[in-house]
Amino acid sequence: MSRDYDVVIIGSGPAGFSCAMQSSKFDQNVLIVESHKDYLGGTWINTGTVPSKALREAAKTILEFNDQFGDHENKKPYERFRMADLLQYKQEILEKENRKVKNDLIKNKVDVARGVGRLKDSHTVEVETHFGTTETYTANYILLCTGNSPIEPTNFDIDHNKVLDYKSILDLTHVPRRLVVIGSSVNAFEYATTFAALGTRVTILHEQQNYMTFLDHEIKEHLERSLKNKDITVRSGVSIEEVEFNPLRNNTEVKFRSLTGDKRLQVIETEHVLHLNGKRPNVEGLNLDKAGVETDENDFVVVDETYKTNVDSIYAAGDLVGFPRLASASFTQGRLAACNMFGIPTLEVPEQIPYGVYSIPEISNIGLTEQEAKEQGIDITVGRAYFKNIAKADMTNHDEGLLKLVFSTDSLKLLGVHILGDEAANLIHLGQAVIASEGDVRYFIQHVMNYPTLSEAYRIAAFNGVNRVYQTGSKYKKILGEQAE
């Protein structure tokens, strides 16, 4: 049966974009349906990953200048820099990335339909355009990748003026002197450290008793010290009772109670509140039931290892399918979905992937934490390198940080890498490569690395760990000169 397209993709985020690119390389006819009338890239480019990280980079540059040369005329960054200038930088990056995506789609002959897409059946997509018309497209395959949206608070309203969400925070007209962030997500800590770098006094409130539990315990300890040094207050295990503007005091009041211990009502006065407390998959309006697509108890679309749903012609990828909900993973998922649709063999993707937290400083990890390795009964040794001992960190004034290696004591096989510090999200990839090749920590000792670089931390951490093995009674000749067990 002849259909309009080989694949119709609902959503132009990282999963949709990579699926379109890969499918076009297979000489398939591709249509992307994008709900935004002006931009492509979804949350990835317009309100999420790209603009928030662009704002972070601008704030980080200001922080580095202040750390290097001190406050100019005793003025804090929020007194010296206009938010409009920072947002202009963000907007320029956004427009550049949009042009890149648009040009890539044009170059690869991918069609784009503007409007809200929904399933009509297992091979048909309806698009309600911004002109009020409805267009229908048929395809051999359909990829669903509509991302997710923030969960709205139940006991206060987001007015996008005093109380903000992940979109309206990017439209602030000034750098606030005080900001309360509600939530314990990675984004909450990214925005908290970004505004702290601009001189904002930040408080984080969240209901959980702990946060970022996936971090190695030493990295978490370093993060807590870093937050304290930046005057960022974290209040865990609290319930938000009310958020409202007080016109008499000209500020916004956040009222909360501790969930344990002293449960008296407490109040924080602030200029703005940023709510970042959970997200839900964008399944509403997709008409999944029309095609019989199954979801789990949290409304994430259920897929198998090929990213195919329970309907043979419909695939799903990205945040819509749940964990890990990372832009980096979504790019790979979209590409793999395309390969699986059209029966193209693909290399196996390792189960372990790196995680990046774009706070200031950055955090990144891959593999087992020290605690996880011990719980699995593995005899492990750790090696540490502190950024304060690295020449490059001294030169760039980025001496806050730690690189930690977790490896088998017997075989020296690298099991995990955990980093807090400048360029952590870049540095992690060397460790990722060694883990993927099932290598051991001697790689970092045997190979010459450029100097001075932050990558030197791997060599220092490897020697630190090997010295610990040596102290247990193993001879250096056995450790470095022979094949490990």
C-alpha positions as CSV (number, residue, x, y, z in Angstrom):
1,M,0.0,0.0,0.0
2,S,1.4,3.4,-1.0
3,R,1.6,6.0,1.8
4,D,2.6,9.6,1.9
5,Y,5.8,9.1,3.9
6,D,8.0,6.3,5.1
7,V,8.0,7.9,8.6
8,V,6.1,10.7,10.2
9,I,7.7,12.1,13.4
10,I,5.6,14.0,15.9
11,G,8.1,16.3,17.7
12,S,11.3,17.9,16.5
13,G,13.3,17.6,19.7
14,P,16.6,15.6,19.9
15,A,14.9,12.2,19.4
16,G,12.8,13.4,16.5
17,F,15.6,15.4,14.9
18,S,18.1,12.4,15.0
19,C,15.4,10.0,13.7
20,A,14.7,12.3,10.8
21,M,18.5,12.7,10.0
22,Q,19.1,9.0,10.2
23,S,16.0,8.1,8.2
24,S,17.0,10.5,5.4
25,K,20.4,8.9,5.2
26,F,18.5,5.7,4.5
27,D,16.8,7.4,1.5
28,Q,13.4,7.4,3.3
29,N,10.8,10.1,2.9
30,V,10.4,11.9,6.2
31,L,7.9,14.4,7.7
32,I,8.4,16.1,11.0
33,V,5.3,17.6,12.8
34,E,6.2,20.5,15.0
35,S,3.6,22.3,17.2
36,H,5.6,25.5,17.5
37,K,4.6,27.9,14.8
38,D,8.1,29.6,14.6
39,Y,10.8,27.4,16.0
40,L,12.1,23.9,15.7
41,G,13.8,21.8,18.3
42,G,11.1,21.7,21.0
43,T,12.2,22.2,24.6
44,W,15.7,21.1,23.7
45,I,16.5,24.3,21.9
46,N,13.8,26.8,22.9
47,T,13.1,26.5,26.6
48,G,15.2,23.8,28.0
49,T,18.8,22.4,27.4
50,V,20.2,25.1,25.1
51,P,18.9,28.3,26.5
52,S,19.4,27.3,30.2
53,K,22.9,26.3,29.5
54,A,23.6,29.4,27.5
55,L,22.4,31.5,30.4
56,R,24.6,29.3,32.7
57,E,27.7,30.0,30.5
58,A,27.1,33.8,30.6
59,A,26.7,33.6,34.4
60,K,29.8,31.4,34.7
61,T,31.9,33.9,32.7
62,I,30.8,36.7,35.0
63,L,31.6,34.6,38.1
64,E,35.1,33.8,36.7
65,F,35.7,37.5,36.1
66,N,34.7,38.4,39.6
67,D,36.7,35.6,41.1
68,Q,39.8,36.7,39.2
69,F,39.5,40.4,39.7
70,G,37.0,40.9,42.6
71,D,33.9,43.0,42.8
72,H,34.2,46.2,40.8
73,E,33.5,49.2,43.1
74,N,32.1,46.8,45.6
75,K,29.1,46.1,43.3
76,K,27.6,42.6,43.0
77,P,27.0,41.2,39.5
78,Y,23.3,41.8,39.7
79,E,24.1,45.5,40.2
80,R,26.5,45.6,37.3
81,F,25.0,43.4,34.6
82,R,21.6,43.7,33.0
83,M,19.5,40.6,32.6
84,A,18.6,41.9,29.2
85,D,22.2,41.5,28.1
86,L,22.4,37.9,29.4
87,L,19.1,37.0,27.7
88,Q,20.3,38.6,24.5
89,Y,23.2,36.2,24.5
90,K,20.8,33.3,25.2
91,Q,18.5,34.4,22.4
92,E,21.4,34.6,19.9
93,I,22.4,31.0,20.7
94,L,18.8,29.9,20.4
95,E,18.4,31.5,17.0
96,K,21.7,30.0,15.8
97,E,20.7,26.5,16.9
98,N,17.3,26.9,15.2
99,R,19.0,27.9,12.0
100,K,21.2,24.8,12.2
101,V,18.3,22.5,12.7
102,K,16.3,24.1,9.9
103,N,19.2,24.0,7.5
104,D,19.9,20.4,8.3
105,L,16.3,19.4,7.6
106,I,16.3,21.3,4.3
107,K,19.6,19.9,3.3
108,N,18.4,16.3,4.0
109,K,15.0,17.0,2.3
110,V,12.9,16.5,5.4
111,D,9.5,18.0,5.2
112,V,8.0,19.9,8.1
113,A,4.3,20.4,9.0
114,R,3.5,23.1,11.6
115,G,0.7,22.2,13.9
116,V,-0.4,19.8,16.7
117,G,-0.1,16.2,15.6
118,R,-2.2,13.3,16.8
119,L,-2.8,9.7,15.9
120,K,-5.8,8.8,13.7
121,D,-4.8,5.1,13.4
122,S,-1.6,3.1,13.4
123,H,-0.5,4.6,10.1
124,T,-2.2,8.0,10.0
125,V,-1.4,11.3,11.7
126,E,-3.7,14.3,11.8
127,V,-2.2,17.8,12.1
128,E,-4.3,20.6,13.3
129,T,-2.5,23.6,11.8
130,H,-2.1,27.1,13.2
131,F,-4.4,28.3,10.4
132,G,-7.3,26.2,11.8
133,T,-7.2,23.5,9.1
134,T,-6.6,19.8,9.6
135,E,-4.2,17.9,7.4
136,T,-3.8,14.2,7.2
137,Y,-0.6,12.2,6.5
138,T,-0.1,8.5,6.2
139,A,3.2,6.7,6.8
140,N,4.7,3.2,7.1
141,Y,6.0,4.2,10.5
142,I,5.3,6.8,13.1
143,L,7.7,8.0,15.8
144,L,6.2,9.7,18.9
145,C,8.6,12.0,20.7
146,T,6.6,14.8,22.2
147,G,8.7,15.2,25.3
148,N,7.4,16.2,28.7
149,S,5.9,19.2,30.6
150,P,6.3,20.5,34.1
151,I,3.8,19.3,36.7
152,E,1.8,22.3,38.0
153,P,1.8,23.0,41.7
154,T,-1.5,22.3,43.5
155,N,-1.5,24.9,46.2
156,F,-0.3,28.1,44.4
157,D,-0.3,29.5,40.9
158,I,2.5,30.2,38.5
159,D,1.8,33.7,37.3
160,H,5.0,34.0,35.2
161,N,5.7,37.3,37.0
162,K,6.6,36.7,40.6
163,V,6.2,32.9,40.4
164,L,8.1,31.4,37.5
165,D,8.5,28.1,35.7
166,Y,11.3,26.8,33.4
167,K,10.0,29.0,30.5
168,S,9.3,32.3,32.2
169,I,12.6,32.2,34.2
170,L,14.3,32.8,30.8
171,D,12.3,36.0,30.3
172,L,13.2,37.8,33.5
173,T,13.9,41.5,33.1
174,H,16.5,41.8,35.9
175,V,18.8,39.7,38.0
176,P,16.9,39.1,41.2
177,R,18.6,39.7,44.5
178,R,16.7,36.9,46.1
179,L,15.3,33.7,44.6
180,V,13.5,30.7,46.0
181,V,13.8,27.5,43.9
182,I,11.1,24.9,44.7
183,G,12.2,21.4,43.7
184,S,15.0,18.8,44.0
185,S,15.6,18.1,40.3
186,V,18.9,18.5,38.5
187,N,17.5,21.6,36.9
188,A,16.7,23.1,40.3
189,F,20.4,23.0,41.3
190,E,21.6,24.1,37.9
191,Y,19.4,27.3,38.0
192,A,20.3,27.8,41.7
193,T,24.0,27.9,41.0
194,T,23.6,29.9,37.9
195,F,21.8,32.8,39.7
196,A,24.1,32.5,42.7
197,A,27.0,33.2,40.3
198,L,25.2,36.4,39.4
199,G,25.1,37.4,43.1
200,T,21.5,36.3,43.8
201,R,20.8,34.9,47.3
202,V,19.2,31.5,46.6
203,T,17.2,29.1,48.8
204,I,16.2,25.7,47.6
205,L,13.1,24.1,49.1
206,H,11.9,20.5,48.4
207,E,9.8,17.8,49.9
208,Q,12.3,14.9,49.7
209,Q,14.6,14.1,52.6
210,N,17.5,13.9,50.2
211,Y,18.5,15.1,46.7
212,M,20.6,13.8,43.8
213,T,20.9,10.4,45.4
214,F,22.5,9.0,42.3
215,L,25.8,10.8,43.1
216,D,28.8,9.2,44.7
217,H,28.8,10.1,48.4
218,E,32.1,12.1,48.1
219,I,30.9,14.0,45.1
220,K,27.7,14.8,47.1
221,E,29.8,16.0,50.0
222,H,31.8,18.3,47.7
223,L,28.6,19.6,46.2
224,E,27.1,20.4,49.6
225,R,30.3,22.4,50.5
226,S,30.2,24.2,47.2
227,L,26.5,25.2,47.8
228,K,27.4,26.4,51.2
229,N,30.3,28.5,49.9
230,K,28.0,30.1,47.5
231,D,25.5,31.0,50.2
232,I,22.9,28.7,48.7
233,T,20.6,27.4,51.4
234,V,19.0,23.9,50.9
235,R,16.0,23.0,53.0
236,S,15.1,19.3,52.5
237,G,11.9,17.6,53.7
238,V,9.6,20.6,53.7
239,S,6.0,21.1,52.6
240,I,5.1,24.3,50.7
241,E,1.9,25.7,52.2
242,E,1.4,28.9,50.3
243,V,3.1,31.3,47.9
244,E,1.7,34.8,47.6
245,F,2.8,38.4,46.9
246,N,2.7,40.8,49.8
247,P,2.1,44.3,48.4
248,L,2.8,46.0,51.7
249,R,6.3,44.6,51.9
250,N,6.7,44.5,48.1
251,N,7.9,40.9,48.1
252,T,6.8,37.3,47.6
253,E,6.3,35.2,50.7
254,V,6.9,31.5,50.6
255,K,5.3,29.7,53.6
256,F,6.4,26.2,54.4
257,R,6.6,23.6,57.2
258,S,9.1,20.9,58.0
259,L,7.8,17.4,57.5
260,T,9.7,16.2,60.5
261,G,10.6,17.7,63.8
262,D,9.5,21.3,64.4
263,K,6.5,21.8,62.1
264,R,5.9,25.4,62.8
265,L,5.0,27.6,59.9
266,Q,8.0,29.4,58.4
267,V,8.2,32.2,55.9
268,I,10.9,33.3,53.4
269,E,10.6,36.6,51.7
270,T,11.9,36.7,48.1
271,E,11.7,38.6,44.9
272,H,10.9,35.6,42.7
273,V,10.0,31.9,43.1
274,L,11.1,29.3,40.5
275,H,9.0,26.1,40.5
276,L,10.8,23.1,39.1
277,N,9.1,20.1,40.8
278,G,8.7,17.2,38.4
279,K,7.5,16.6,34.9
280,R,5.0,14.5,33.1
281,P,5.0,12.9,29.6
282,N,3.2,14.8,26.9
283,V,0.7,12.2,25.9
284,E,-2.5,14.3,26.2
285,G,-4.0,14.9,22.8
286,L,-1.9,12.3,21.0
287,N,-5.0,10.0,20.8
288,L,-2.9,7.0,21.7
289,D,-6.1,5.0,22.3
290,K,-7.0,5.4,18.6
291,A,-4.0,3.3,17.6
292,G,-4.0,1.2,20.8
293,V,-0.6,2.4,22.1
294,E,0.0,1.3,25.6
295,T,1.3,3.5,28.5
296,D,2.5,2.6,32.0
297,E,1.1,3.7,35.3
298,N,2.9,7.0,35.0
299,D,1.7,7.6,31.4
300,F,5.1,7.0,29.8
301,V,4.7,5.2,26.5
302,V,5.9,1.6,26.8
303,V,8.5,0.5,24.3
304,D,10.8,-2.5,23.8
305,E,14.6,-2.5,23.3
306,T,14.1,-1.3,19.7
307,Y,11.9,1.6,20.8
308,K,8.8,0.0,19.2
309,T,5.5,0.3,21.1
310,N,3.0,-2.6,21.3
311,V,1.9,-1.4,17.8
312,D,4.3,-2.6,15.2
313,S,4.2,0.6,13.1
314,I,4.6,3.0,16.0
315,Y,7.8,3.8,17.8
316,A,8.5,6.2,20.6
317,A,11.6,7.8,22.0
318,G,13.0,10.6,24.3
319,D,11.4,11.9,27.4
320,L,8.0,10.4,26.3
321,V,9.3,6.9,27.2
322,G,10.8,7.8,30.6
323,F,14.2,7.1,32.1
324,P,16.8,8.5,31.5
325,R,15.2,11.6,30.1
326,L,18.4,13.2,28.8
327,A,18.8,15.1,25.6
328,S,22.0,13.1,25.0
329,A,20.2,9.8,25.3
330,S,17.3,11.0,23.2
331,F,19.6,11.7,20.3
332,T,20.7,8.1,20.4
333,Q,17.2,6.7,20.9
334,G,15.9,8.5,17.9
335,R,18.7,7.2,15.7
336,L,18.2,3.6,16.9
337,A,14.5,3.9,16.3
338,A,15.2,4.8,12.7
339,C,17.6,1.9,12.3
340,N,15.1,-0.6,13.8
341,M,12.2,0.7,11.7
342,F,14.0,0.1,8.4
343,G,15.9,-3.0,9.4
344,I,19.4,-1.4,9.4
345,P,21.9,-3.2,11.6
346,T,23.4,-1.0,14.3
347,L,26.1,-1.2,16.8
348,E,25.1,-2.1,20.4
349,V,24.9,0.9,22.7
350,P,26.5,0.2,26.1
351,E,24.1,0.1,29.0
352,Q,26.2,2.6,31.0
353,I,25.8,6.2,29.8
354,P,27.3,9.4,31.3
355,Y,25.2,11.8,33.3
356,G,25.9,15.5,33.4
357,V,24.7,18.1,35.9
358,Y,25.4,21.6,34.5
359,S,25.6,23.3,37.8
360,I,28.5,25.6,38.7
361,P,30.8,23.7,39.0
362,E,29.7,20.8,36.7
363,I,29.1,17.3,37.9
364,S,29.3,14.1,35.8
365,N,29.5,10.4,36.4
366,I,29.4,7.0,34.8
367,G,29.4,3.5,36.1
368,L,29.3,2.3,39.7
369,T,29.6,4.5,42.7
370,E,31.9,3.3,45.6
371,Q,28.8,2.3,47.6
372,E,27.2,0.4,44.7
373,A,30.4,-1.5,44.1
374,K,30.6,-2.5,47.8
375,E,27.0,-3.5,47.9
376,Q,27.7,-5.9,44.9
377,G,30.5,-7.5,47.0
378,I,33.3,-6.2,44.7
379,D,36.7,-5.7,46.3
380,I,37.4,-2.2,45.1
381,T,39.9,0.6,45.4
382,V,39.4,4.3,44.8
383,G,41.8,6.8,43.4
384,R,41.3,10.6,43.9
385,A,42.6,13.7,42.2
386,Y,41.8,17.1,43.6
387,F,41.6,20.0,41.2
388,K,43.6,22.2,43.6
389,N,46.6,19.9,42.8
390,I,46.3,20.3,39.0
391,A,48.3,23.0,37.2
392,K,45.6,23.8,34.6
393,A,43.0,24.3,37.4
394,D,45.4,26.8,39.0
395,M,45.9,28.7,35.8
396,T,42.2,29.0,35.1
397,N,41.2,29.6,38.7
398,H,39.0,26.5,38.7
399,D,40.6,24.7,41.6
400,E,37.3,23.5,43.1
401,G,36.7,19.9,42.3
402,L,37.4,16.2,42.6
403,L,37.9,13.3,40.1
404,K,37.3,9.9,41.6
405,L,38.0,6.5,40.0
406,V,36.4,3.3,41.3
407,F,38.2,0.1,40.2
408,S,38.6,-3.5,41.0
409,T,41.5,-4.1,43.4
410,D,42.4,-7.5,41.8
411,S,42.1,-6.7,38.1
412,L,42.4,-2.9,38.2
413,K,39.4,-2.8,35.8
414,L,37.7,0.6,35.8
415,L,34.2,0.4,37.2
416,G,33.2,4.0,37.7
417,V,34.3,7.7,37.2
418,H,32.8,10.5,39.3
419,I,33.7,14.2,38.7
420,L,32.8,17.5,40.3
421,G,34.6,20.5,38.8
422,D,35.1,22.6,35.7
423,E,34.5,20.8,32.4
424,A,33.3,17.6,34.2
425,A,30.8,16.8,31.5
426,N,33.6,16.8,28.9
427,L,36.2,15.1,31.1
428,I,33.9,12.1,31.7
429,H,34.2,10.9,28.2
430,L,37.8,9.6,28.6
431,G,36.6,7.5,31.5
432,Q,33.6,6.4,29.5
433,A,35.8,5.2,26.7
434,V,38.0,3.1,29.1
435,I,35.0,1.6,30.8
436,A,33.3,0.7,27.4
437,S,36.5,-1.0,26.3
438,E,36.7,-2.9,29.6
439,G,40.0,-1.3,30.3
440,D,41.8,-0.7,33.6
441,V,43.3,2.3,35.4
442,R,46.7,1.6,34.0
443,Y,45.5,3.2,30.8
444,F,45.9,6.6,32.5
445,I,49.4,5.8,33.6
446,Q,50.6,4.2,30.4
447,H,49.5,6.9,28.1
448,V,51.0,10.4,27.7
449,M,48.4,13.2,28.1
450,N,48.7,16.8,27.1
451,Y,50.0,19.1,29.8
452,P,48.7,21.3,31.3
453,T,45.1,20.0,31.0
454,L,42.4,19.0,33.4
455,S,42.7,15.5,32.0
456,E,45.8,15.2,34.1
457,A,43.4,14.5,36.9
458,Y,43.0,10.9,35.5
459,R,46.7,10.2,35.8
460,I,46.9,11.6,39.3
461,A,43.8,9.6,40.4
462,A,45.2,6.5,38.8
463,F,48.5,6.8,40.6
464,N,46.6,7.6,43.9
465,G,44.6,4.4,43.5
466,V,47.5,2.2,42.4
467,N,49.4,3.4,45.5
468,R,46.6,2.2,47.7
469,V,46.8,-1.2,46.0
470,Y,50.5,-1.2,46.6
471,Q,49.9,-0.5,50.3
472,T,47.8,-3.6,50.6
473,G,50.9,-5.7,49.8
474,S,50.9,-6.0,46.0
475,K,54.2,-5.2,44.4
476,Y,54.5,-2.4,41.9
477,K,56.1,-4.9,39.4
478,K,53.0,-7.0,39.6
479,I,50.6,-4.0,39.4
480,L,52.3,-2.1,36.5
481,G,54.5,-4.6,34.7
482,E,52.3,-7.7,34.3
483,Q,48.7,-8.4,33.2
484,A,46.3,-7.8,36.1
485,E,44.3,-10.8,37.2
